[in-house]
Amino acid sequence: MANIWDEKYAADEYYYGTVANGFLMSQQHRLTSGMNCLAVADGEGRNGVWLAEQGLQVLSVDGSIKAQEKAKKLAQERAVVLDYEHIDLMAWDWPENKFDVVVGIFIQIFADEMRSQLFENIKRSLKPGGLLLLQGYTQRQLEYKTGGPSQIENLYTEAMLKTAFSDMEMLHFEEHDQVMNEGSGHHGMSALIDLVVKKK
């Protein structure tokens, strides 16, 4: 899988742009300087860098070396420091009760059992009271075809997310359509779902 993403990120252009995701930025009021943050599948770093600019201690993880090279370049240009790990999300030894915040923006790499395992790993890595900020595409995204996976099983539904995070406190949940302009990777009207949950 890393090779596929290395090819996607090989160009000098930032595939998803260099501006942080809009939903993530809208949750700035939940973030405070010094929080320990995990940016999952952070790619070329637009979100991890923004989080570091808010004063968070960010660990940016991804499976693509090419993406992380660009993430480091972006961080240097924006004069922030992040920690990086090149990992396979399903093989990584996820730490327990470590992070105040986990950010998952369009991390729809897996389906079914692997996705369930990823969500469980995320929950385990959060401290009690820690927050998960998650945005992804719903299955209606296949009608728009403006970004995201082409496999319906990788896309979210309201019921799926409510079930997956039923053991956490729901702080924000919204399904909506919105025009996205995040580089060439996410461009045009999109079917989105936003989730903020807190570990009890």
C-alpha positions as CSV (number, residue, x, y, z in Angstrom):
1,M,0.0,0.0,0.0
2,A,2.9,2.4,0.8
3,N,4.0,2.2,-2.8
4,I,0.6,3.3,-4.1
5,W,0.7,6.4,-1.8
6,D,4.3,7.1,-2.6
7,E,3.3,7.4,-6.3
8,K,0.4,9.7,-5.3
9,Y,2.7,11.9,-3.3
10,A,5.6,11.9,-5.7
11,A,4.9,15.2,-7.4
12,D,6.1,18.5,-6.0
13,E,2.5,19.7,-5.7
14,Y,0.8,18.9,-2.4
15,Y,-1.9,16.5,-3.4
16,Y,-4.3,17.7,-0.7
17,G,-2.9,21.2,-0.5
18,T,-1.1,22.8,2.4
19,V,-4.1,24.3,4.2
20,A,-5.5,22.3,7.1
21,N,-8.9,20.5,6.8
22,G,-11.8,22.9,7.4
23,F,-13.6,20.6,9.9
24,L,-10.3,20.3,11.9
25,M,-9.9,24.1,12.0
26,S,-13.5,24.5,13.1
27,Q,-12.7,22.4,16.2
28,Q,-9.8,24.7,17.3
29,H,-11.8,25.7,20.4
30,R,-11.4,22.2,21.8
31,L,-7.6,22.3,21.5
32,T,-5.2,23.8,24.0
33,S,-1.4,24.3,23.8
34,G,0.6,21.5,25.2
35,M,-1.9,18.7,24.3
36,N,-0.3,15.5,23.2
37,C,-1.7,14.7,19.7
38,L,-1.6,11.8,17.3
39,A,-2.3,12.7,13.6
40,V,-3.3,9.4,11.9
41,A,-2.4,8.9,8.3
42,D,-1.2,12.5,8.2
43,G,0.1,12.3,4.7
44,E,1.9,15.5,3.5
45,G,1.4,17.1,6.9
46,R,-1.1,19.9,6.3
47,N,-3.1,18.9,9.4
48,G,-0.2,17.9,11.6
49,V,1.6,21.2,10.9
50,W,-1.5,23.2,11.7
51,L,-1.9,21.3,15.0
52,A,1.7,22.1,15.9
53,E,1.0,25.8,15.1
54,Q,-1.7,25.6,17.8
55,G,0.9,24.6,20.3
56,L,0.1,20.9,20.4
57,Q,2.9,18.2,20.7
58,V,2.2,16.3,17.5
59,L,3.1,12.8,16.4
60,S,2.5,12.5,12.7
61,V,2.2,8.9,11.4
62,D,1.9,7.7,7.9
63,G,2.8,4.8,5.6
64,S,4.4,6.9,2.8
65,I,8.0,8.0,3.0
66,K,7.3,10.5,0.1
67,A,4.5,12.1,2.1
68,Q,6.5,12.4,5.2
69,E,9.4,14.0,3.3
70,K,6.9,16.7,2.1
71,A,5.4,17.0,5.6
72,K,8.8,17.7,7.1
73,K,9.5,20.3,4.4
74,L,6.1,22.0,5.2
75,A,6.9,22.0,8.9
76,Q,10.3,23.6,8.3
77,E,8.7,26.3,6.0
78,R,6.1,27.0,8.8
79,A,8.7,27.0,11.6
80,V,7.1,24.2,13.7
81,V,8.5,21.0,15.0
82,L,6.6,17.6,14.9
83,D,7.6,14.1,15.6
84,Y,7.2,11.6,12.8
85,E,6.9,7.8,12.5
86,H,6.8,5.9,9.3
87,I,4.4,3.0,10.1
88,D,1.9,0.4,9.0
89,L,-1.2,1.4,10.9
90,M,-2.3,-2.2,11.3
91,A,1.1,-3.5,12.5
92,W,2.0,-0.5,14.7
93,D,2.4,-1.0,18.5
94,W,-0.2,1.6,19.5
95,P,0.5,3.2,22.9
96,E,-2.1,3.0,25.6
97,N,-3.7,6.1,27.3
98,K,-1.1,8.4,25.7
99,F,-2.9,11.1,23.6
100,D,-5.1,14.0,24.6
101,V,-6.3,14.2,21.0
102,V,-6.3,11.9,18.0
103,V,-7.1,13.4,14.6
104,G,-8.3,11.2,11.8
105,I,-9.1,13.2,8.6
106,F,-10.1,11.0,5.7
107,I,-8.4,7.9,7.1
108,Q,-10.7,5.6,5.1
109,I,-8.0,3.1,4.1
110,F,-9.6,0.0,5.5
111,A,-13.0,-1.7,5.7
112,D,-14.9,-4.1,8.0
113,E,-12.6,-5.9,10.5
114,M,-9.5,-3.8,9.8
115,R,-11.4,-0.6,10.2
116,S,-12.9,-1.9,13.5
117,Q,-9.4,-2.7,14.7
118,L,-8.1,0.7,13.7
119,F,-11.0,2.4,15.7
120,E,-10.2,0.2,18.7
121,N,-6.5,1.1,18.5
122,I,-7.4,4.8,18.4
123,K,-9.7,4.5,21.4
124,R,-7.0,2.6,23.4
125,S,-4.4,5.2,22.6
126,L,-6.5,8.0,24.0
127,K,-6.2,9.1,27.6
128,P,-9.4,9.1,29.7
129,G,-11.1,12.4,28.7
130,G,-9.2,12.4,25.4
131,L,-10.8,13.5,22.1
132,L,-11.1,11.9,18.7
133,L,-11.7,14.4,15.8
134,L,-12.8,12.4,12.7
135,Q,-14.0,13.4,9.3
136,G,-14.7,11.2,6.4
137,Y,-16.8,10.5,3.3
138,T,-20.3,8.9,3.5
139,Q,-21.3,6.3,1.0
140,R,-23.1,9.0,-1.1
141,Q,-19.7,10.2,-2.0
142,L,-19.7,7.6,-4.8
143,E,-22.3,9.8,-6.6
144,Y,-20.0,12.9,-6.4
145,K,-16.7,11.2,-7.2
146,T,-14.7,14.2,-6.0
147,G,-12.2,12.4,-3.7
148,G,-11.9,9.5,-1.4
149,P,-12.1,5.7,-1.9
150,S,-14.0,4.2,-4.7
151,Q,-15.0,1.1,-2.6
152,I,-18.3,1.5,-0.8
153,E,-17.2,-0.6,2.1
154,N,-14.5,1.9,3.0
155,L,-17.0,4.7,3.3
156,Y,-18.8,5.7,6.5
157,T,-22.5,5.6,7.5
158,E,-24.1,7.3,10.5
159,A,-25.1,4.0,12.0
160,M,-21.5,2.6,11.6
161,L,-19.9,5.4,13.4
162,K,-22.5,5.6,16.1
163,T,-22.0,1.9,16.8
164,A,-18.2,2.0,16.6
165,F,-18.0,4.8,19.2
166,S,-21.1,4.0,21.3
167,D,-18.7,3.6,24.3
168,M,-17.6,7.2,24.0
169,E,-19.3,10.5,24.8
170,M,-20.7,12.2,21.6
171,L,-19.8,15.9,21.5
172,H,-20.4,16.6,17.8
173,F,-22.0,14.6,15.0
174,E,-23.0,16.0,11.6
175,E,-23.6,14.5,8.2
176,H,-23.6,17.2,5.4
177,D,-22.8,18.1,1.8
178,Q,-20.1,20.7,1.2
179,V,-17.8,21.9,-1.5
180,M,-14.3,20.9,-0.8
181,N,-11.2,22.6,-2.1
182,E,-8.2,20.6,-0.7
183,G,-5.7,20.4,-3.5
184,S,-6.5,18.2,-6.4
185,G,-7.2,15.2,-4.1
186,H,-10.5,16.6,-2.6
187,H,-12.1,19.0,-5.0
188,G,-15.8,19.7,-5.5
189,M,-19.2,18.9,-3.8
190,S,-18.6,16.1,-1.2
191,A,-20.8,14.0,1.1
192,L,-19.2,14.3,4.5
193,I,-19.6,13.1,8.1
194,D,-18.0,14.8,11.1
195,L,-17.5,13.2,14.5
196,V,-16.1,14.4,17.8
197,V,-16.1,11.9,20.7
198,K,-14.6,11.9,24.2
199,K,-13.2,8.9,26.0
200,K,-15.0,8.2,29.2
